[in-house]
Structure formats: C-alpha cells, structure tokens
Amino acid sequence: MNMARHIPLAFAVLVALFLIAPMAIIVPMSFSSAISFEFPPPGYWTGYYVQYFSSPSWLDATFNSFVIAIGSAVFTLLVALPAAFGFVRYQFYGKSGFNLLVMVPLIVPAVVSALGYYGFLGLLHLVGTRTGMIIAHSVLSIPIAFLVLTATLKGFDHNLERAAMNAGAGPLRTFFWVTLPVLRPGILVSALFAFLHSFNEAVVAIFIAGRDASTLPKKMFESIRLESDPVIAVVSTLLTGAVFLGVIISMFIRRRHAHVN
C-alpha cells in the first residue's frame, strides 16, 4: 500500500529526468573546445561564450527577444486581465463560447497560426517588425495568462472588497488598494509565463520576424541550418537556465503569497 502511494511521484521524477536529460549533453558541449558539435568534448574552454557575448548578430537577436517578450507580457496582461475579470465575475450569453475562443491559440497548430499571422500582419505592413511580433506572441500567450488569472480570481475573497467599500473606498481605490495586491502573485506569474513563452517561441518568428525583428530562437534555427556553430549550445544552455530561473521565481512568488495568507 505504501509502495503504491509513491508511484505517481516516481513517475513524475522519471518524466522530469527524461525532459532534462538532453541538458547533460548540451551543457558540456557549450564548454567544448571542438570546432563543431562533438560529444564527449575533447577539451573544455569558455571561448564560445566569449563569441556569443561579442557577436553583434547574436546580441541583436537577444535584444530583440527581450524587447518583444517584455512588450508581449505587457500587452498580454492588458487583454487577459479584464477578460478574466469579466469571465469570472459576470454572467453573460455565450460565456462558454467566449472561453473556447480565448483558448483557440492553444488548439491551432503553430504553423497554421504563423501562416495566419503572416497574412494578417502583412496587410497591416507589420511583418518584419517588433510590433507585429509583439501582437503575434501576445495572442499566443493570452490563453496561458487567462487560465492563471481566472484561477486566481476564483479563489479571491469578495468580502475584502465589500469591507473596503463599506469603509468608504470607491471602486478604483478598492481595486488598487485591495484587489490588486491580493491578485499580484497571479498577475506576476501570468506576466512571467507570457515573457518566457515569447522569449522561447520560434515557429511564428521564423515566418514573420524578418531581418530587423529576428529573435534568438529564429537566429538559432538559421545558424544550425547553415552551419554547425557550437555557439548554439551556449544559447541553449542560457535559455534553459532562464526558463528554470523563471519557474523558480514563479514558485517562490506563489509560496510567499500562500505563506502570507
């Protein structure tokens, strides 16, 4: 009986190990002294890290990824937050249809979405621009943020708002002084997920980023297609580290919020 209780945990550990196993190869290769991909590495150095941080093309792609990811996180919250409030707090005709509509970007294959964005943004002359990338990545991130925010709102105690209004606070003051602080962890986690999703997205970027708005994943795809550049292992290591850091930060935010409550 005790053994059966630990089966789900053991299965989860095996799945986690399977997912992170490639990093046991990629991380050593990022420090390899070989002139191309080779494992195990014949030697170790940090030369490819120096190449990455001194390459204008890699740094420009990294800068674009940060700008687009930050813009996507902000735009995603501007859309997902009021949508989540309306969905949780109000009853209206077609509510289930609205929920399905918000979830569509998660259902449609990435290549189909990329083709759609290319045609739509092309009409607006936004293909190859950061603005177009922010719009496309925001649409892809909104379902994730919407799910997190609706879950946070469903656990919100409305008595806190009623108490603030009974004390004389208006709707805006109640929102900024009572509602927003309570919802802050969910909002921060939503923004973090939107940022990470945009920063690591490649398929849409390949279709619509162009040269001026080229992102890091797009640059990686082009580099590995044209040449076996070990700098890609460096970028993969840094990206994976950034994702792990983001997950740890989100866990810390939620745990701190739960501890405070």
C-alpha angles and dihedrals in degrees: 000000000000090000092055090053091061097047095091091049092048091049091050091050091051092050091049091050091049091052096048096038094094089061088066085068101033098051095053090045090055087063094041122126092210118116091230139013109312131156128226091030116240089221143346134248140139096239096115091053088054090050091052095050092045098045115100092202094053093043092048090052090048091050091050090050091053094047093047093044093050091047090047092051092051095045091045092055092046089059104030098047098059090038090055092047092051094045096049102037104038136056115219140157113275096022094145090047090052090052091051091048092054090050095050095096088061092051101045114082114255094240092053090048091049092053090049093050091048092055095043097043090043089063088053092046090240099122109118094021133109090234091058091048092050091052093048095046092046091055089052093047099046095081092054093047091044092055093049094046095047090050090050093048093049089059094048117116108231091197088077091062092044091052091050093049091047087054090057103266117142124228095267094045091047090052096049097038102035114013099039097050091051092048094042096100092053091046092050092048090049091051090047093051091047090050094049093044091053094043093054100037114116112161098065090040091056090055103042111014097084119180102305096050098036111152131208096260090049091049089050092052093049092046095051091046094053102032142003095246113174088209085083088068088054092051091046090052092049093047093049090048090051091051092049090048090051092051091049091049092050091049090049092050093050094044092049091049091050091048092051091050 
